[in-house]
Amino acid sequence: MLNRKRAERTPSTPDTSLIARGTCIRGDVRFSGALHLDGRIEGTVLAEEEGAVFTLSEHGIVEGEIRVPHAIINGHVLGDIHAGDRLELATEARITGNVHYRTIEIAAGAQVNGRMSHHGSEPPRELPASLDIADAVPA
């Protein structure tokens, strides 16, 4: 789950880039290794390698599409997410856009306003266009 030790989710590659709080990038961002966003990106976030990991903190914002193998989202996304392997939505995740994933983990409190589409060995399936995880999980 999302409350695992942070070391268990640390990518095996030492190449980690940080975009700090207060930084705004206008344009597409391509990365390899790991990218941690505390700031803002207005453009597409695109991983250039199979094992890449994108982490969006509770302070981070992406206005654009995200195309990565593994995404850990705890901030705001205004655009579609394409997670080729794994998508983790933490409690502060707020997504306005469609979500495409192979494996997903959703914490109570995460919100998705868009379609959720599973891609894997099974036929694709979609969930309703508006989903508030806090309402879907019993207390």
C-alpha positions in Angstrom: 0.0 0.0 0.0 1.0 3.6 0.0 2.0 3.6 3.6 4.9 1.3 2.9 8.4 2.4 3.9 9.7 5.0 1.4 12.8 2.9 0.7 10.6 0.2 -0.8 9.4 2.6 -3.5 12.8 4.2 -4.2 13.9 3.5 -7.7 16.9 1.3 -8.2 18.6 4.0 -10.4 20.6 6.8 -8.8 19.4 9.3 -11.4 16.8 11.3 -9.6 15.8 14.8 -10.7 14.0 17.3 -8.5 11.8 20.2 -9.6 11.5 22.3 -6.4 8.5 24.1 -5.0 8.1 27.5 -6.5 9.5 26.4 -9.9 7.3 26.5 -13.0 8.3 24.8 -16.2 6.3 25.8 -19.4 6.9 23.1 -22.0 7.4 19.4 -22.2 9.6 17.5 -19.8 11.4 14.3 -20.8 13.3 12.4 -18.2 15.0 9.1 -17.5 15.5 7.5 -14.0 13.3 9.3 -11.5 11.6 12.7 -11.5 10.2 14.2 -8.3 8.0 17.3 -8.8 7.2 19.7 -6.0 6.7 22.6 -8.4 4.6 23.0 -11.5 4.8 21.7 -15.1 2.6 23.2 -17.9 3.2 20.6 -20.6 3.7 16.9 -21.2 5.7 14.8 -18.7 7.3 11.9 -20.7 9.6 9.1 -19.5 12.3 8.1 -21.9 13.0 4.7 -20.4 11.1 1.6 -19.3 12.0 1.8 -15.6 11.3 5.5 -15.1 9.4 6.7 -12.1 7.5 10.0 -11.8 6.5 11.3 -8.3 4.2 14.2 -7.9 4.2 15.5 -4.3 1.2 17.1 -2.5 2.5 20.5 -3.5 3.0 19.6 -7.2 0.8 20.5 -10.2 0.9 19.1 -13.7 -1.2 20.9 -16.4 -0.8 18.5 -19.3 -0.5 14.8 -20.1 1.7 12.3 -18.1 3.1 9.3 -20.0 5.3 7.2 -17.7 5.7 3.5 -16.7 5.3 4.2 -13.0 3.6 7.2 -11.4 3.1 8.1 -7.8 0.6 11.0 -7.6 -0.2 13.0 -4.5 -0.8 16.4 -6.1 -3.0 18.0 -8.8 -3.1 16.8 -12.4 -5.1 18.6 -15.1 -4.7 16.2 -18.0 -4.6 12.5 -18.8 -2.3 10.0 -17.1 -0.9 7.0 -19.0 0.9 4.7 -16.6 2.3 1.8 -18.6 3.0 -0.3 -15.6 1.9 1.0 -12.2 -0.1 4.0 -10.9 -0.3 5.0 -7.3 -2.8 7.6 -6.2 -2.2 8.9 -2.7 -4.7 10.6 -0.4 -4.1 14.2 -1.8 -4.2 13.1 -5.4 -6.7 15.2 -7.5 -7.0 14.2 -11.1 -9.1 16.0 -13.7 -8.6 13.9 -16.8 -8.6 10.3 -17.9 -6.5 7.7 -16.2 -5.0 4.7 -18.1 -3.1 2.1 -16.1 -2.0 -1.6 -16.0 -1.9 -1.8 -12.1 -3.4 0.8 -9.8 -3.3 1.5 -6.1 -5.7 4.1 -4.7 -5.7 5.5 -1.2 -8.8 6.7 0.5 -9.3 10.4 -0.2 -7.8 10.4 -3.8 -10.1 11.9 -6.4 -10.4 11.2 -10.1 -12.7 13.3 -12.3 -12.5 11.4 -15.6 -12.5 7.9 -17.0 -10.4 5.1 -15.6 -9.3 2.6 -18.1 -7.4 -0.6 -17.3 -4.9 -1.9 -19.9 -3.3 -5.3 -19.5 -3.9 -9.0 -20.3 -7.7 -8.6 -19.7 -10.0 -6.7 -22.0 -10.1 -3.0 -21.1 -12.7 -1.8 -18.7 -13.8 1.6 -17.7 -15.2 3.1 -14.4 -17.6 6.0 -14.2 -16.5 9.5 -15.3 -16.6 10.9 -11.8 -15.2 8.9 -8.8 -14.4 10.1 -5.3 -12.5 7.4 -3.6 -13.5 8.7 -0.1 -17.2 8.0 -1.0 -16.4 4.5 -2.4 -14.4 3.2 0.6 -16.4 2.3 3.7 -15.1 4.0 6.9 
